[in-house]
Amino acid sequence: MDNTKIVGEKVKSIREVKQISVEDLVERTGLAKEQIERIENNIDIPSLAPLIKIARALGVRLGTFLDDQDEMGAVVCRREDHMDKTISFSNNSLDARTHMQYHSLSASKADRHMEPFIIDVEATDDTSYELSSHEGEEFIYVMDGVIEVAYGKKNHVIEAGDSIYYDSIVPHHVHGYNGQAAKILAVVYTPI
């Protein structure tokens, strides 16, 4: 199942149920009206930072946009299942190209506060990127390959078997080191 198309629909549905206008959402998030409209119409898939801003402005968890079911107890995600729960986010650049495939490991867990993903970082020749920030924390464990995490004014090279944990409020960007592909386990925590 490709969750790419449901993110915008859920954003719009929640906004309308809460009787929040697009203009109010613009004011609460600081995002451009055109960006919100493109997200709601499934033209653009936002990067995590704008999606987190939207979730906070709507008073919902980030996972609300990815949820399939409402399981209150323990949730087991089998190896074959997480590949069915894939979504691509843009990399926050002006051309909104995607560079990561997110495989949710918790889409059926209701009321969660952490978002665990297996992420395929795609190889690319493009080395330009923009840092973004949002409230919360992130933990990344590199499973395969090498990534670079631009964090504030520092760049950290993280190899397979290494991990990094950081406050997401500091501007950051995760990408394959020297444009190479990688596979990571990432856990994102965002307070509501």
C-alpha positions in Angstrom: 0.0 0.0 0.0 1.4 3.4 -0.9 0.5 6.0 1.8 1.7 8.9 -0.3 -1.8 9.9 -1.4 -3.4 9.7 2.1 -1.3 12.3 3.8 -2.9 15.3 2.1 -6.3 13.9 2.4 -5.9 13.4 6.2 -4.5 16.9 6.6 -7.5 18.4 4.9 -10.0 16.2 6.7 -8.6 16.9 10.1 -8.4 20.7 9.3 -12.0 20.7 8.2 -13.3 18.6 11.1 -11.5 21.1 13.5 -13.0 24.0 11.5 -9.6 25.5 10.8 -9.3 27.5 7.7 -6.3 27.3 5.3 -5.5 30.8 6.3 -5.5 29.9 10.0 -3.3 26.9 9.3 -0.9 29.2 7.4 -0.8 31.5 10.4 -0.2 28.7 12.9 2.5 26.9 10.9 4.3 29.7 9.1 4.0 27.7 5.9 2.9 29.3 2.6 -0.8 29.0 1.7 0.2 27.5 -1.7 2.3 24.9 0.1 -0.6 23.8 2.3 -3.0 23.7 -0.6 -0.5 21.6 -2.7 -0.1 19.2 0.3 -3.9 18.9 0.8 -4.4 18.2 -2.9 -1.6 15.5 -2.9 0.5 17.5 -5.4 3.4 17.8 -2.9 4.4 15.4 -0.2 6.0 17.5 2.5 9.3 16.8 4.3 9.0 15.9 7.9 9.6 19.4 9.3 6.5 21.0 7.6 4.4 17.9 8.4 5.3 18.2 12.0 4.4 21.9 12.0 1.0 20.9 10.5 0.5 18.2 13.1 1.2 20.5 16.0 -1.0 23.3 14.5 -3.9 20.8 14.2 -3.2 19.3 17.7 -2.5 15.8 16.5 0.4 13.4 16.5 2.6 13.1 13.4 1.6 9.5 13.2 -2.0 10.5 12.7 -1.2 11.1 9.0 0.2 7.6 8.7 -2.1 5.6 10.9 -4.0 2.6 9.4 -5.8 1.3 12.5 -6.3 2.1 16.1 -4.6 -0.7 18.0 -4.3 0.3 21.7 -2.2 -2.7 22.8 1.1 -4.0 21.6 1.7 -3.9 17.8 4.0 -6.3 16.0 5.3 -5.3 12.6 6.6 -8.3 10.6 9.4 -7.9 8.2 7.1 -8.3 5.2 4.6 -5.8 6.6 6.7 -2.7 6.9 7.5 -2.7 3.2 3.7 -2.2 2.6 3.7 0.9 4.7 5.9 3.1 2.5 5.7 6.8 2.1 8.1 9.3 0.4 8.7 12.7 1.8 10.4 15.5 -0.1 13.8 16.8 1.0 12.6 20.3 1.8 14.3 21.8 -1.3 12.5 24.2 -3.6 12.0 21.5 -6.3 10.6 19.1 -3.6 12.4 16.1 -5.0 12.1 12.9 -2.9 15.3 11.3 -1.6 14.0 8.9 1.1 11.5 6.1 1.2 10.0 5.7 4.7 8.8 2.3 5.9 6.6 2.8 9.0 7.1 0.3 11.8 4.1 1.5 13.8 1.3 2.6 11.6 -1.3 0.6 13.4 -0.3 1.7 16.9 -2.8 4.3 18.2 -1.7 7.2 20.5 2.0 6.7 20.0 4.5 9.4 20.7 7.4 7.9 18.7 7.6 7.3 15.0 9.9 4.4 14.1 10.9 4.0 10.4 13.2 2.0 8.3 14.4 4.5 5.7 16.0 3.9 2.3 18.2 6.8 1.6 18.4 7.0 -2.2 21.6 7.6 -4.1 21.8 11.0 -5.8 24.2 13.2 -7.7 22.7 16.3 -6.2 24.5 17.5 -3.2 22.4 20.6 -2.4 20.1 20.5 0.5 18.4 22.9 3.0 18.5 22.4 6.8 15.1 22.2 8.5 14.0 22.1 12.1 11.0 21.0 14.2 10.3 20.3 17.9 11.3 16.9 19.2 14.2 14.5 19.0 15.5 12.0 16.5 17.5 8.8 16.8 19.2 7.3 13.8 21.0 4.0 13.5 22.8 3.2 10.2 22.0 -0.3 9.1 23.8 -0.2 5.7 26.0 2.4 4.0 27.1 5.8 5.3 25.1 8.9 5.9 25.9 12.5 6.6 23.9 14.5 9.2 24.3 18.2 8.8 23.4 19.4 12.3 23.7 23.1 13.0 27.1 24.2 11.8 28.6 20.7 12.1 28.5 17.7 9.7 28.6 14.2 11.2 29.5 11.1 9.1 27.7 8.1 10.5 28.7 4.6 9.2 26.9 1.3 9.4 26.7 0.2 13.0 26.9 3.8 14.3 24.1 6.0 15.6 23.3 9.6 16.3 20.7 11.1 18.7 19.9 14.8 18.5 17.4 17.6 19.3 15.4 18.3 16.1 14.9 22.0 16.9 18.5 22.5 15.7 18.5 22.9 11.9 19.5 19.6 10.4 19.5 17.4 7.2 20.1 13.7 6.7 21.4 12.4 3.4 23.7 9.7 1.9 27.4 10.5 2.4 28.8 11.7 -1.0 25.4 10.9 -2.6 25.5 7.2 -1.9 22.5 5.1 -0.9 22.1 3.9 2.7 19.5 2.2 4.9 18.8 3.6 8.4 16.5 3.0 11.4 15.1 6.3 12.5 12.9 7.1 15.5 11.3 10.5 15.6 9.7 11.9 18.7 7.6 15.0 18.5 5.6 16.4 21.4 2.0 17.3 20.7 
